[in-house]
Amino acid sequence: MEPLDEFTDSDVGAVSRDVHAGCRDAIVRIFNPKPVRQEPEGQPVTVDHGADLGLISLSGNVPNKGPYQGTLLHGGWSASTIKLPEWSGKEEAALVIAAAKMEIT
């Protein structure tokens, strides 16, 4: 939530590598993602009529019904597990995003 305006692009970029790695580790630990589609990106694909369109987002000149033929732009990700911790603290503390810090002197 801190503004980044006072930092240079190189300062922000240097930190982003660690932030990205930490986020990736958390996503893998909690969701263990797997690809929705196995084909390589950029390859032609066909989505059959009646396929679950919640699994693939169609764009471009989309006909009213399938089969749909096009180029895979992104293979997508799906959670193979969801391992969220169970909350055991007080209810109001569950809403805290980052606790306030105080130094005792």
Buried (B, 14 or more C-beta within 10 A) or exposed (E): EEEEEEEEEEEEEEEEEEEEEEEEEEEEEBBEBEEEBEEEEEEEBEBEEEEEEEEBEEEEEEEEEBEBEBEBEEBBEEEEEEEEEEEEEEEEEEEEEEEEEEEEE
